[in-house]
Amino acid sequence: KTPLSLYVHWPYCTFLCKFCAFSKARVPQQGIDHNRITRALIRELQTVLAPHKHDKQLRSIYFGGGTPSLSLPRHVGQIIEQANMLVPLATDAEITLESNPTLAETSKMREFRAAGVTRCSIGVQTLNDQTLARMGRLHTGADGLEAVDRAREVFPGKVTFDMIFGFSGQTLQQWESELNQALNHADKHLSVYQLTVEPGTPLFRDRRANRVLLPADDVQTQMYESAVEICRERGFRHYEVSSYSAQPDAESKHNKGYWLGQQYLGVGPSAHSRFVHPGSGLRMASVRIPDTARWMQACEKNGHGTAKETVISDTAAMQEMVVFGLRMIDGIADSRFQTVSGGRSLDEYLCMDKVLQFAEQGYLVWSQMSGIGHLAPTERGLQVIDSILVDILPEEQA
């Protein structure tokens, strides 16, 4: 059966980080109505999953947010059970739940494991307590490391955590020290992100008002390169722009589904989907209502909170396949590209003069075997892949 991934968005947060641009809602003053939001998630789940029950198999479920570790473990179990009843879970399905490293949330890890969660993602972000406080986080660096250690006891071999570089006042030496310290506690996977300043966030307003000064671009470039080298020395392969894994079976199945162009469905406020319609065979994209209250009302009234659903054109599908495929160090092969291109090969679609130029400069690797093309970034290319894509995609799509 065709692999399918499910994303479940839990919107509530006890605190709102200054850098976060994801859809979120502060925990209401009267507290979270756990029963209501769980009923809404399950209602929407039933609506969007049911049409796929005959020809799909769930490869992964990802509980993201927001802060899904604020949910009740029994409700997470109900969602997993309902999903499995509609579209069977693969025997090796990956079920991930994001967690903040606060004591109240980490103490629930064994209950989440009993509910069916198989993998845990911890939002460590930084080990600098002053930076954590400035960014609105309610935990310390020590809390973050302790949460990773606790999670490894409950989910051995299945724990990942996030680290961010480029905070205000951070030096290259401080970043290297933080990353090395965090790696002393690492399991088999971690993600490393450069701090992004997104419009609409408090951090964006602070930067525009010159209240914060981020490291210079060349320093942030050195931080990225240093992360790649340190992780490599510690046995972690840089398999995607922001992702590192100690062994192949520790790579994120859910995120790889996005990068490989596989189908996924999202439920919850603001959740996105990309799927082939079971009836028409058309490639579709949808997004749910972002406002939590309005989304719940729509689910209660209509069975789903879809804000918009559109057909993905062949042109857009080909572009997405290349853009996401080249986020991975393994790149993209004709065999995968042709699942959306109507038989066109990569060398028929891309600006090959530019591809060959970047290959000669050491940014890309282009190969052909028995007429089957394969394109992948080098480590140097992965660092600047966004600017490379502008040049190699057909001009009207770049």
N, C-alpha and C positions, 0 to 999 in steps of 0.2 A: 504494500500500500504506500501511497505518497506520503512522505514525512510532513508533519505539520507542527508548528510551535504555537504555544499559547502564552500571551503576556497578560498578567492581571495587575491593574494599577490600583494601589491603595493610596489615597491622596493625603491622608492626615499626617501632620507633623506636630510635635510638641514645641519645636523651635524652627524658625525659618532662617536658613543659612544665607548670608549676604551674597554669595556667589551663585546660588541655585536658580536656574531658569526653568526647571521642570514644573509641571502642573502639580499644585499642592494646595492644602488648606490647613490652617492652624486648627488644632483640636478645639472644638466649640467649648464655650464657657460651661455649658451644662454637661460636657463630656461627649464621647462618641456614642452614637446609636449603633452599636455593633450589629444588632439584629437587622436593622433597616438596610445598612450598606451591604451586608452579606446577602440578604434577600435580593437586592438590586443586582449585585454581581452574578448571582446564580441565575436570575431571570435573564439577564443579558447573555450569559454563557449558554443557556439553553437555546436562545434564539439564534445566536450566530454559529454555534457548533453543530446543531442538529442537521443542517443540510450537508455536512461533510462526513457523516457517520459511516457511509458505505465504502468510501474509497480512500480514507485517510487514517494515519496512525500518529498519535501524539508522541513526538520525539523529545519535547521539553516543555516545561511550564516555568515561567519566571514571575515571581511576585516582586514587583518594583514599586517605586513611589516617588514622593511621599516616604513614609516610613512603615512598610508592611509588618515589621516586627512589633508594631503597636496593636496589631490585630489579635484576635483570640485564636490560639492554636486549633481549637475544635472547629472554628469556622474555616480556617485554612484547609483542614481535613475535609470538610464538607464540599468545598470548592473542588479540591482534587478528586474526590469521589464522584461528584457530578460530571466533571470533565471526562473521567474514565468511563462512565456509563454511556456518554454520548459518542466519544471517539476514543477507542482503546489506547491506553498508554503502552508504549514499547516496553519490553522487559527491562531494558537498560535506560529507561527514560531519566532525564536529568530534571530535578525539581528544585529550583533555587529560590531562596528567600533573602532579601536584603535586610540588614540589621544595623542599627546604630550601636556603638559600643558603650551604652549606658547600662548600669547594673540591672535596672528593671527589665530591660529587653534581653540581655544575655542570659538572665536566669530562666527564660522561657525556652531556651534552645532545645532541651531534651523533649519538651512537649511538642515543639514543632517537628522534631525528628519522628516522634511517635505518630504525628498527624500525616506523615508522608513526605515531608521535605527531605531531600537527599544532599543538598549542597547549600552552603551559607556564604553570603557576601557581606563583608564588614566595611563600613564607611569610616576607615581610620583617618584618611585625608592628610594629616600632618601630625608630628609628634611634638610640635612647639605649642606649649600651653597658651602663650600670649596670642599667637595667631589664631588658635582655636576659639579663644574668647572673643577676639575682634570679629571673627567670621560668624559669631552667633551660635557656636557649638556648645553643648552642655557637658562635654566630657573632656578629659585630659589625655595627653599622649600616652600616659601609663594605662589609662582605661582602655585605650585602643589596643595596645599590645596584649593586655589581659583578656580582652574579648576574643582576640585571635587565638590565644592559647586555649581558652574555654571552648571555642568553636571546634578546634582541632580534636579535642577529647570526644566531642559528640559526633562530628562529621569527619572522621579521619580520612585524609587524602582528598577531601572535597570542600576545602575552605579557600576562599579568595578574599583579598582586601584591596581597597583603593588607596593610592597615594597621589598627592597633587604637588607639583612644583611651580614656582613662580610667584609665591606670595610676597606681599610688600615687605621689604627689609630682608628678605632671604638671600643669603650668599650661596655661591656654588659649594663652598666647603660645608656649610650648614646642611644643604640638601644632600650631599654625599654621605654625611654622617647620619642623617635621618634615615635615608634609604638603607644603608648598611645595618643600622639598628633594627629597622623593621624586618629586613630579610633574615635576621637571626631568629625571628618568630614565624617566618613564612611556612606555609604548607607546600603546595605544588603549583600555585597560581597566584598572580597578582596583576593589577592594572595600574598603570602610571599615566597620569594626565597632566597636561600643561593647564594652568589656571586660565580660564577664558572669562572675559568680561562681557557678559551678555546684556544687551539693552533691556531696560525694565527692572534690573536687579539693583539692590542697594549698593553693591560694589560698583556698578556702572555709574551711579550718581556720585559716589565718593570719588571715583577716578576723574570724572568730568569736572568736579569741584576742586581737584588737586588735593584732596584729603588723603589720598594714598599714592605712593610711588612704587610701581612694580619694577622688577629687575629689567635692565636693558635687554633688547632683543638678542644681542650676541651672548649675553650671560644665560638667557633662557635656552638658546641653542646649545650651549655647553652643558646645561643641566640635562637636556634631552639626551645628548650624546653620552654623558656620564652615566645616566640611568641604563642605557643600552649596554654599556661596557661592564658596569657593576653587576647587572643581572646576568650577563653572559658568564662572567667569572664565577658567579655563584650557582651556575648550572641551569639558568632559566633562558629558554629560547624565546626570542622576540618574534612571535608568530603573527602578530597584527599590530597596527600602529601603536595601540596603547596597552597591548596584552602580552603577558609573559607566562610561559609554562615550563615546568620542570620535566614533563613527559607528555607525549601526545594525548593520552587518555585523560589528562587533566585540563585540556583546552575546553573552553566554554562551548558546549553543544548549542546552547540557545543563541548566543551571539554569532557563532559561526553560521547558523541558519540564516541570519540576516545577510551576512557577508557573501554567502554562497547563492543568494537569491532564492532561497526556499520560501515556501508559503508560511505565513503566520497570521494569527488572529489576536486582536487585543480587546480586552473588556475593561471597563472602568473609565472614569473621566479622563478625557484627552487621549485615550489609547488609540494607536494606529494599527491598521491591518493591511496586508498585501496577500491576495489570494486569487485563485482561479475559481470563478463561479461554477458550481457543480452542474447547473442547468445549461447556461449559455456557453460555457467554456471561455468566457472573456476574462482577461486579467483585470482585477479590481483593486482599488485602494479606498479605504474608509478611515474616518477619524470620529471619535466620540465627542460629545459635548464636554468642554473643559471645566465648566463650573460644576462643582460637586453636587450642590443642591438641585440645580436644574437637571443634571444628568440622572439623579435618583428619581426625580419626578417623571422624567421621560421613560425610564425603565419600568416604573410602576404603571404608567399609562399605556405604553406601546410595546413593552417587552424588550426594549433596547434604547440606548441613548445616542444613536448615530446622528452626528451633525451633518456629515457630508459623505457621499459615496460617488466615486468617479471611475470611469474606465481608464486603465493604463494603456496608452498607445504603444505600438511596437517600438517606436522611436524612444520613448521614455524607458521602456523595459530594457532595451539594449544599453542605454546610457547607465541606468542603475546597476546593471550586471557588471559593467566595467568599473564604475566608480567604487562600488563596494568590494568587488573582487580584488582590486589592486590595493585595498587596505591590508591585505594579507601577504606575507612574505612568499607564500606558495603561489600567489597570483591566480590567473584564470586561463583555462584551456578552451579550445574551440568546442569541444564536446559539451561543455556547460553553456557557453555563450550561445550555441546554436539551439538550445532549448527555448530561447526567446527571440532569436533573430530570423526565424523562417529559413534557416539553412545558410545564411550569410556567415562567412568566417571572419575572424578578427582582422585579418589583413585586408579584407574587403570593406570593412567598416571603419577602421581607425585611419588616421593620417600617418601612413607608414613611413614617410620621409622623416617625420618628427620622432616616431618610435625608434627608428634605426639610429637617428642622431643621439637620442638619449641613451640608447644601448651602447653606442660607441664611447659616450662620455662616462659610462659606468653607473647610470641611474636605473636602467631597465635591462632585463634579459629577455631576448626574443629568440625562440627556437621553433623549428618545425621538424617533425618526424613522420614520415609516410604521409605528408600533406596535412598533418594536424598541427595547428599552431598553438603556442603556449607563451603567455606574456606574464612576467613577474617583476616586481621591483627588487632592486638590491637594497641592502641596508641603507645606503646613502639615498636611494630613491624613495624609500619609505618615509624618510624624514621630510621630504618636500613633495609628496605625492600629489597634493592638491594643485600645486602650480604646474606639475607635469600633465595632469589631466586636462587642464585648460588648453594645452597645446596639442594633445594627441586625439582628443575627441573631435568629431566633425564640427566645423565652425558654427553651425546653427544651433548646436547643442551645448557647446562649452560654457 
